[in-house]
């Protein structure tokens, strides 16, 4: 491996605040593969996306990520101002064995999200091997996760291998009762995948922003709460399908609501079936929290995808924190979907040996529900 030029697709799409990394969980998760390659004297270049830039955006450059990575590795991490082109190739070709560089935000190029083959070829140009370590991006067919595998010998990194192994336990003979906890902001990103979980799950506990689409589907008043109108009929269809297969769907009975997210918001505890006009549900209430805790008490398997409230804005973190504590102490085998859910779980400050925090929310949900993972399928096709 000495001197071999290796491109590693990592998922360093982490939350930032004024250039400071707020949650470095995804960076830490990639360290074993990075260390493995550096110890074997490879020339290592990391590539990642950050946010959803429209062209080059200074606030979304990867310099803060390089700084945090350098702190974790205890060694300098150089940055280059792009991810493709002659200057990048020259920099990589001049690197010595055992050196590491972080390329610039791959989404600064619109060809990335288009899965453009020419862009993938340019990205691959100076390298001899591609390592897929961005589990959180495997469900997206982008140039750096999918098309790239056509231009370099490709393999999965240590993180991707572990993620697939652990999450497969939710598909291959999971222990019952099997409880799925669903939250997050966007019903349109969750409801379609829930159908794939019906084959295995016994119970669905639904909170977060997703819950208001389900409550709206029942004809209930949800005030100004977030609703995905195009998914109301699918929510109805899912509830019917779940009960048809003997699985229960439990929705919030009370919610913490506010009129506006601000430094010191007005907060009211209201029934979930009658949220006043001008108010929006922001967290599950105490009655719902107790009900959810009771429902997971005897669970043997738990999959949690999405925070149960706007946990970034206290006091609307209480439901998620309480459920994190309950899940961690349940004795069940627990998989926490990555992204915001993983950040919320770490924010709750609880740890448990049987809890696995995935680095990919959408990717983990896609895998356990039987949806395609283009980034993973590309590796299999390459072989």
N, C-alpha and C positions, 0 to 999 in steps of 0.2 A: 504493500500500500504506500510505501515511501515515495513521496513526490507526486502521487496520483492526484489529479485535479478533480475535486468532488464538489458538486453543487447539491446543497441540501435545502429542500423547500421546508421551511419551518412556519409555524403559525404564531407570530408575535403580534397578533392583532389584540393588543391589550389596552385597557383604559388609561388615558393620560389626563393630567391636570397641570396646565402651564409647564409642560415639558417634564413632568415627574410621573413615573410609572406608578399607578395606584395599586395594581394587582399583577405580580410577576409570575403567577402560577404557570402560565403557558411557557414562559421563558425557562423556568426551572425544569419543566417537564422534558425539554429538549436537551438538557445538559448531558445525560448519559450517552446519547449518540454523538454529540459534539466532542465529548471527552474521548470516546472510543476512537474516533477518526484522528484526533490530534495526537493521541498516544501512539498511533500507528504512522505518524509522520506524513499524513495526507496534507495536501493543500486544500483548505476548506473555505468555501464561500457559501454564506447563508442568504436566502432570498425569502422575503415575506411581503404580505400586504399589510396595510394599516388603514382602517377606516374606509370611506367611500369617496375618495378624492375625484374631482372633475379636472383632470390634468394635474399639473404640479401644484401642490399646496404646501407652503412652508411649514404649517402647523402639523403636517402629517409626514414629515421626514422622519427617518428611523434613527437619527442621532441619539435621542434619549434611550432607545432600546439598546443600542450599542454600549452606552455608558452603563446601563444596568447589567447587561451581560458581562461586561468587563469586571464589574464588582463581584458577580457570582463566580466567575472563572478565576479571578485573581490574576488576570493578565490583560494586556491591552487588546482592544478589538477595533480595528480600523474600519472606516466607512469609505465607500466610493459614491460619487454623486449620481450614479445611474445604475441600471441593472443590465443594460445591453450596450453594444457599441465598441468601437476600437479602444477607447480609453479603459473600459472595463476589462477587455481582453488583455491589454498591455499590463494592467495592474496585476491580474491573475497570473500571467505568464512570468512575472518578475518575483512572485512570492516564493519563499523558501519552504521546504517541507516542515510541517508542524505549525504553519502560520494560518491565521483566521481573518476573514474579512466579512463584513455585512454589506450586501448590495442595497441599493436604494429601493424604496417602495415600488413594488412591481405594478401596482394599480395606477401609478402616474401615467402609464401607457394604456390607452383605451383598448388596444389589441388584446390585453390580458384577459378581460372578461368576455371577449369574443372567441376565446379559445383559438386564436389566430395561429396557424401553423408556421407562417414565416417568422412571427415574433418568437414562437417557441424555439425555432431553429437558431435564431439570433441569441436567445438566452442560453442555449446549450453550447454555443460555439467554442468557448475556450476550455470546455470541461470534458472529462473522460467517463464520469459516472454520475448518475442522479440518484439521490436518496430522498424518498418521500417520507417526511416526518411531520407534515401538517395535517394531522388527523382532523382538526376542526374545519378544514377546507376540502375534505375528500368528497363531499356531496356536491361540489361545484365543478363543472367542466370548464375550467379556465386553462389558459396556456401553460402556466407554471405548475398546474396540478394534473393536467390531462395530456395535452398535446406534447408536452416535453418528453414524455416517455417514448415517443416515436423516434426521438433523435439521440438518445443516450441509453446505454445499458442502465436498467433501473431496478431498484429494490426498495422494500419498506425499511424504515428505521426502527429502532428499538421501541420507541413510543407507539408508533402505529401498530406494530406487532402486538404489543401488550393491550392496547385499546381493543383491537379486534378479538383477541383471545378472551378478555374479560366480558365484553359486551355480548359475545356469542353465548355466554351462559344464560342470557335473558331470552334466548331463542331456542336453544337446545335443552329441552327438558328442565325448564325452570321449576323451582319448588313453589308450592302453593300453600296458602293464599299469596297471589301475586298482585301487588297494588301499584298502580301508575298514578303519580302526582303530576298534574299538568298546570303550568302557569305561564308567565311571560306576558309580553304586551300584545303580540300579534296572533290573533286566531287563525289568520290565513296561512301562517307558517306551521300551525300545529294540527288543525282539525283533519286535514287531508291525510296526515300520517297516522292518526289515531286508529283508523280502520284496520291497519296492518297489525295492530297490537291486540285486536279482539281474539285472535286465535289462542293467545296465551294468558292474557290478563283476566283477573276476576273482579277488579274494582278500579274505578277511575275517580280520583278526587280532583276537582277542577277549580282553580282559583286564578289569581292574577287578572290581567286584562282579558284573557281568553274567556273567563267566566261570564263576562257581560254579553258576549255574543250568544252564549248558551241561555242565559236568563232572558235576553231579548227574544230568543226563539220560542220561549214559553209564553210570550206576550206580556212579560212583566215590565214595570217601569224602572228604567236604569238611569234616568236623568241624563247627565252629560258624560256618562262613562263611555270608555272606548268600546266601539262595536264595529265589527266587520260586516257590513250589510250584505255583501255578496256571499257570505258564508253562513248566514242564518239558516237557510234551508239545509245545508250540509250538517250543521249542528243538530237540527231536528232528526235528520236521517241517521246520524251517528248514535244518538240516544236510543232511537228505535232499534237499530241494529244491535246495540250492546245488550239491551234487555232481551232481545230475541235470542241471544246466545247465552243468557244467564249471567251476564256481567252487570254490576250496578254502577250507576253514574251519580255521584254526589256533588251538588253545587252549594255555594255559600248560602248560609241562612242570614248572616249579618255581615256588614262591611263597615270599615272606617272610610269616611268620605270627606271631601273638601271641596271648596268652591274654586280654589286655585293653588297651584304649587308655588309657594313662596317661602321666605325665610321663616316666618312664624304663621303657618297656615291655620285657618279655622278647621277644626276637626269635629265631626259628628258621627256617632255610632248609629247606623240606620239599618232597618231590615232590608235584605237584598231584593225583596220583591216590590219595594216602593221607595226607590232612591229619589229624593226631591229634584225637581227641575233646577238646573243651575249647579247641582252638586255632582261630583263624580267619585265613584268607588276607587279607592287607592290601596286597600289591604283587606284581607279577611278579618272578620271580627272575632271576639273571644268565644262566642258560641260555636262558630264554625271551626275555630282552632281546636276546641275541645272535641268536637265531633270528628274532625280529621285525625286527631291523636288517638281517639278510641278505635277508629277504623284500621289504623296501622298497627295496633298493639299486638295482634297475633300474626302479622304478615311474616312470610318466610323470604319473600323477594320484593324489593321496592325499586322502581325506576322513577326518578324525579326529573322532569324537564320543565324548567321555567320558574322563576321566583313567584311567590304568592301575593306579592304586593310591590309597590314602588320602593324597594328596600334601600335605594340610594338616598331617599329623603325621609329620615326619621321625622315623625314617629311611625311611618308606614312600613317599617322593617320588622315590626313585632311578630306578625304572622309567620313570616319566613324564618325568623330566628327561632321561634318556638317549635316550628315543625322540624327544623334542622336538628334541634336537641332531641325531639321525639324520635326521629328517624335514626339518629346515631345510637340511641339507647334501646332500640327495638329488638336487637338481636337478629334482624333480617340481613340477608345479603343485599346491599344497597349500591346502586349505581346512580350517581348524580350527574345529569347532563351538564356539559361544560358551559363556557361563556358566562352569562350573567348568573346562572344557577350555581356554578362552581364558585364564582366570586362571592355570592351571597352566603354560601355554606362556609367558606373560609372566614367571611366577615362575622359569622355567628360564633366563631371561635371554638367549635367542637370538632373532635377527632374520634374516629372509631376504626378499629382494625378491619372491620367488614364493610367499610364504606370506600367505594372507588369513585373519585371525582374525575370524570372524563374531561378532556380538553376541548371537546366539540359538542355544542348543544344540538345544532341542526344535523351534524354528521351522526351523532349517537342515536338521535331519534330516527334518522333514516335507516341506520343499520338494524336497529331492533324491530323496526316496522316493515322490513323487507324491501325498502326503497333502494334504487341504484346508488352506488357510490362511484361516480366516474373516475375519481382519482385512484381508487383501489382497483377498479376494473382495468384501468390502463396498465397497472403493474402486471396484472394477470395476463393481459393480452401480449405485453412485451415479452413475457416468458415463453 
